Amino acid sequence: MNYYSTSKQSPLVDFRQATIDGQAPDKGLYFPEKIPVADEELITASESLTDEEIAFRVIRPYVGTTIPEDKLRAIVREAINFPIPIVPVNDSISSLELFHGPTLAFKDVGARFMSRCLGHFVTYDSKKVTVLVATSGDTGGAVAHGFYGVEGVDVVILYPSGKVSDVQEKQLTTLGNNIRALEIDGTFDDCQLMVKQAFSDETVSGKRFLTSANSINVARWLPQQIYYFLAWKQWPDKSNPPVVSVPSGNFGNICAGLLARQSGLPLAHMIAACNANDVVPKYMSTREFTAKPAVATLSNAMDVGNPSNFIRILELFRHYFPELEKSLTAVSITDQETRATIKKVFKQYQYVLDPHGAIGYLALQRYMEKNGVDKGLFLETAHPLKFPEALDDVTQTGIELPEYVREILTRKKQSISMKPEYPLLRDYLLS
Ligand SMILES: *Cc1c(COP(=O)(O)O)cnc(C)c1O
């Protein structure tokens, strides 16, 4: 399998090179040259396969020969070693719970998969790599945990001081070893800008091999297809494939779902459930893509004003709007509706939604009503207690943080404070 750049100005590369590069040299995103047809048994006999076997068969064609089979099996085993259950909320709507990993959000699978691929590629190369990443919260924790202890890879995470939640901060700052956290006295945009400057600074890249770990990296993006295949395995009525609603911010996860669907997975329709950051819903109704500065919402992991993976969705549909429109609906939900949904679903069904999942739920419910659909699935992307400020007192009682998260909260934060000035980051990276 080869990958081309969506900007079409870079040479084709294999999975190994695409993983090491992150972004293509022409600043485009890597995209698979052909969409493989999913293995027949993944569709017709998935109940008889183990989760690990499903994950392996889904990802194998994308990795090609760049990782030997036994090594790739070990990587997927580690990437999905926690449950991903479908839990019915009521008779017509079910939740695919993706938050049972170490940092309580779905990004764990992609971060763990990518870290182990990169670890494999660098031992093979005997070259050291530094993963540099800016986070507004969730990405940092998943990357820190995913890369923790991976040999040959150092991780430097920049996060805005005072702007991430307590749990999120502890997840980035308490691991130590090969993971270092820079606490920036500024905003997420400042962090992002500093990281971008480092990537284009030859005095740094000449000394260290730098790569990024956000969802533009193919090794983080592609394994997300596994969720949808595992959902299919558990889907009770195979003659009536689900409509799937995906809480979306940077559009990596839903794009992986659409890719799985194009390779043959029976999903009736996809819904991109967005918060007030509505660039894609606007695009779907006007066909004009206008990036905007992100606005802050309750579902902050989706506060993205210029979703980078949307270009991959257009590529998947060969920029042909009528086909895209048949497969994808995009919806924008307000904070007020999000809070009301969390309350209502708890009251009626005793199911606790997090604000991201609540947006997925409401977008799905509206679509089902409008289109006379009787069964649907939404992705619950985070544990509700990761975002306690969205829950009221009633909803909060009776749920508990898992033991390993409570343990993390007792650890001591270790971070290096830094002003939002690029030369300080450069000196740090060069020292
Ligand atoms: C990252 C994240 C999202 C958005 O996923 P994208 O792939 O960026 O669209 C949704 N929910 C949670 C909890 C997240 O952490």
PDBQT file of the ligand as one rigid body, heavy atoms in Angstrom, charges set to zero:
ROOT
HETATM    1  C1  LIG A 501     -10.865  14.148  19.988  1.00  0.00    +0.000 C 
HETATM    2  C2  LIG A 501     -12.237  13.945  20.491  1.00  0.00    +0.000 A 
HETATM    3  C3  LIG A 501     -13.361  14.053  19.646  1.00  0.00    +0.000 A 
HETATM    4  C4  LIG A 501     -13.264  14.471  18.201  1.00  0.00    +0.000 C 
HETATM    5  O1  LIG A 501     -12.666  13.495  17.390  1.00  0.00    +0.000 OA
HETATM    6  P1  LIG A 501     -12.134  13.897  15.924  1.00  0.00    +0.000 P 
HETATM    7  O2  LIG A 501     -11.516  12.654  15.402  1.00  0.00    +0.000 OA
HETATM    8  O3  LIG A 501     -11.124  14.987  16.157  1.00  0.00    +0.000 OA
HETATM    9  O4  LIG A 501     -13.295  14.360  15.142  1.00  0.00    +0.000 OA
HETATM   10  C5  LIG A 501     -14.611  13.762  20.179  1.00  0.00    +0.000 A 
HETATM   11  N1  LIG A 501     -14.760  13.440  21.469  1.00  0.00    +0.000 NA
HETATM   12  C6  LIG A 501     -13.710  13.334  22.321  1.00  0.00    +0.000 A 
HETATM   13  C7  LIG A 501     -13.953  12.994  23.738  1.00  0.00    +0.000 C 
HETATM   14  C8  LIG A 501     -12.407  13.562  21.866  1.00  0.00    +0.000 A 
HETATM   15  O5  LIG A 501     -11.374  13.470  22.713  1.00  0.00    +0.000 OA
ENDROOT
TORSDOF 0
